[in-house]
């Protein structure tokens, strides 16, 4: 009898150990793991360079031949060019496609880019803006740290600059957010995504110019060019202040 009891206990322990091993194996399985953001730094850089040089043809090619986050980012940048050309129809089409892609990506960087997409879509289709407010807030409410937070701060600052003061807009708050974003970028990258730092200084320069601080604006635009020498946008902004 003692042998039977000992053997029975041993079998139960083996079964418990086996169940524990199966549970741990399942938790480690790719089916249960959180997938990393599918992203190509080289493609992202090509997209950023294209927007800095206003290269619509290159942006269209990148949007057609990239995937997931990179494709959504290319579409977002293409929509920016279309908006500058007052082509709201094609801008809205690109943004809606980008939004659909980002809806399927569970990642803080995807949520931040989605906030940028929604903000631009509100400008392209102002008649639908009210229905997008909640989605915009949800996108901004994600878990943001480091340079992901810096990109969110950049986009929030842009919104503040375009929003009338009667509806909560504020150049002063925008400047504060942009300075915080600059500080977060200076600490170094915290994700595989890298866009945004030169634009912080471009928008900071635009905000300073609105405040009448020409010297600070020039300094900010020059800083943007130092970070991205190929950026026609920053160069154009700086040239407008020549002689002032």
Long-range contacts (C-beta under 8 A, 24 or more apart in sequence): 34-106, 37-68, 37-69, 37-105, 37-107, 37-109, 37-110, 37-191, 37-192, 37-193, 38-67, 38-68, 38-69, 39-68, 39-69, 39-70, 39-109, 39-192, 39-193, 40-66, 40-70, 41-192, 41-194, 43-70, 43-74, 44-70, 44-73, 44-193, 44-194, 44-195, 45-194, 47-73, 47-74, 47-77, 47-195, 48-77, 48-194, 48-195, 48-228, 49-230, 50-77, 51-77, 51-80, 51-81, 51-233, 52-198, 52-228, 52-230, 52-231, 52-232, 52-233, 52-234, 53-230, 53-231, 53-232, 54-81, 54-84, 54-232, 54-233, 56-81, 63-94, 68-101, 68-105, 69-101, 69-102, 69-105, 69-107, 69-109, 69-110, 69-113, 69-193, 71-98, 71-101, 72-98, 72-99, 72-101, 72-102, 72-105, 72-110, 72-113, 72-114, 72-117, 73-98, 73-113, 73-195, 75-101, 75-117, 76-113, 76-116, 76-117, 76-120, 79-117, 79-120, 79-124, 80-120, 83-120, 83-123, 83-124, 88-123, 88-124, 88-125, 91-120, 91-124, 92-121, 92-124, 92-125, 95-120, 95-121, 95-124, 96-121, 108-142, 108-143, 108-144, 108-145, 108-148, 108-191, 109-148, 109-151, 109-191, 109-193, 111-139, 111-140, 111-142, 112-139, 112-140, 112-142, 112-144, 112-148, 112-151, 112-152, 112-155, 113-151, 114-139, 115-139, 115-140, 115-152, 115-155, 116-151, 116-155, 119-155, 119-158, 119-159, 123-162, 145-190, 146-184, 146-187, 146-189, 146-190, 146-191, 147-184, 147-185, 147-187, 147-188, 147-189, 147-190, 147-191, 147-193, 147-194, 147-196, 148-190, 148-191, 148-193, 149-181, 149-184, 150-180, 150-181, 150-182, 150-184, 150-185, 150-196, 150-197, 150-200, 151-181, 151-193, 151-195, 151-196, 153-177, 153-178, 153-180, 153-181, 153-184, 154-178, 154-181, 154-196, 154-199, 154-200, 154-203, 157-181, 157-203, 157-207, 158-203, 161-203, 161-206, 161-207, 161-210, 171-207, 171-210, 171-211, 174-203, 174-207, 175-204, 175-207, 175-208, 175-211, 178-203, 178-204, 178-207, 179-204, 197-227, 198-224, 198-225, 198-227, 198-228, 198-231, 198-234, 199-224, 200-224, 201-227, 201-234, 202-231, 202-233, 202-234, 202-237, 205-234, 205-237, 205-238, 206-237, 209-241, 214-241, 214-244, 217-241
